[in-house]
Amino acid sequence: MLKTEVINVEKIREDFPILKRQVHGKRLVYLDNAATTQKPKAVIDALVDYYSRYNSNVHRSVHTLGEEATAAYEAARGKAAKFVGARAKDLAFVRGTTEATNLVRFAWGEKNVKKGDTLVTTLMEHHSNIVPWQLLAKGKGATLKFVGLQPDGTLDMGSFESLLREAPKLVAVTHCSNVLGTINDVATICAKARKAGAITVVDGAQSVPHMPVDIGAIGCDFFGFSGHKMLGPTGIGALVGRSDLLEEMEPFHGGGEMIKEVFLDHSTWNDVPHKFEAGTVNIADAIGLGAAVDYLTAIGMDKVREHEVRLIAYALQSLREVKGFRAYGPEDPEKKGGVISFNLADVHPHDLATILDEEGIAIRSGHHCAQPLMRWLDVESTSRASFHVYNSYDDVDALKAGLLKAGAIFKI
Ligand SMILES: Cc1ncc(COP(=O)(O)O)c(C=O)c1O
């Protein structure tokens, strides 16, 4: 297979200081990007610049530092919103996808979900798109139901259609599975769900970092994503919501800055999105996320996607030559995000990850916060290699060599 490149990986790698380090005396081969990505110097510099030049609280002070910090924080909101085809005023900064989902659970769910209602999610979700809905259903006397999967790891649309006949209040679905890599047709799912009267929540944790995303075209009501999976800092992410829903929703947290006026017996709320950003916000990391957006935009998300499609195609073809290798999820790289979950015969994924670590290769092993999916796959855990812009064909070759070594150790 041709090792053609759509982006200059060698040049990109120079932007990531951590990729210069060695692990156990070997070149670091970082293949744990679905868990979190490495950060380019531009992002690290944005954090240092904020703390060294204009560290100050936002939306409060009229002094120069306060004005500069507010401008940079709001500029970051604008960048993050534009990146996903949304308006800045419809984007609230949160800690990440998990908090985005929990915000919807509390601020929308508490008011709107009633006893006897049905909520729908799918069998391929990360726990962060299951547990909040379980808690909401339990508290309200509602029922949480799951869309099933087809043998190839795609959603069973027949099962989805039959759940829609129960007129669910909410449909929550991932855009891209962090285990199978399956890219779901969220635009179709949201259109059908809306027709059935449901509110839609899309988990964009594994799509926004890897492919062009246009929330307007998806047509969902809520969409969450995490900065740290898209070259940005940890502790920052976003919830984008339909503006009329955001307006009528209750606040998530109460405290400073989310209010307009406070009286002894009641309070009124600040404008959206500030209504959802109580207390001192994560200023530095929001600015860092803005820098990550600039970095990815300069590369071009269509190129990021094409790079990963080619890497996945190469990796699937190459790793299948390793005896005992078994991958899960769709086989067509065009239908898959930049992630391959696999097992090597009956080698325990933790043993495999430890052997690979000795070679400087970082992969994830475990249930990937998707235990219902593990049960459906009938495995306890899997290994997972996941890619981003700085991964090369050489990284795939290193992984293959590591798997062959493990295969020899375990006499596969
Ligand atoms: C598909 C998916 N959804 C949600 C999350 C949760 O993201 P965070 O931990 O950044 O809140 C993850 C993280 O791995 C994920 O992969």
The ligand as a MOL file (V3000), in Angstrom:
LIG
                    3D

  0  0  0     0  0            999 V3000
M  V30 BEGIN CTAB
M  V30 COUNTS 16 16 0 0 0
M  V30 BEGIN ATOM
M  V30 1 C -16.9300 9.3020 22.8030 0
M  V30 2 C -16.5480 10.0060 24.0680 0
M  V30 3 N -17.4800 10.7020 24.7210 0
M  V30 4 C -17.2010 11.3610 25.8630 0
M  V30 5 C -15.9450 11.3360 26.4080 0
M  V30 6 C -15.7000 12.0830 27.6800 0
M  V30 7 O -14.8440 13.1540 27.4330 0
M  V30 8 P -14.2200 13.9700 28.6600 0
M  V30 9 O -13.5390 12.9520 29.5320 0
M  V30 10 O -13.2650 14.9000 27.9990 0
M  V30 11 O -15.3380 14.6500 29.3480 0
M  V30 12 C -14.9400 10.6270 25.7640 0
M  V30 13 C -13.6030 10.5310 26.3590 0
M  V30 14 O -12.8840 9.5770 26.1740 0
M  V30 15 C -15.2470 9.9420 24.5640 0
M  V30 16 O -14.3150 9.2550 23.9100 0
M  V30 END ATOM
M  V30 BEGIN BOND
M  V30 1 1 1 2
M  V30 2 1 2 3
M  V30 3 2 2 15
M  V30 4 2 3 4
M  V30 5 1 4 5
M  V30 6 1 5 6
M  V30 7 2 5 12
M  V30 8 1 6 7
M  V30 9 1 7 8
M  V30 10 2 8 9
M  V30 11 1 8 10
M  V30 12 1 8 11
M  V30 13 1 12 13
M  V30 14 1 12 15
M  V30 15 2 13 14
M  V30 16 1 15 16
M  V30 END BOND
M  V30 END CTAB
M  END
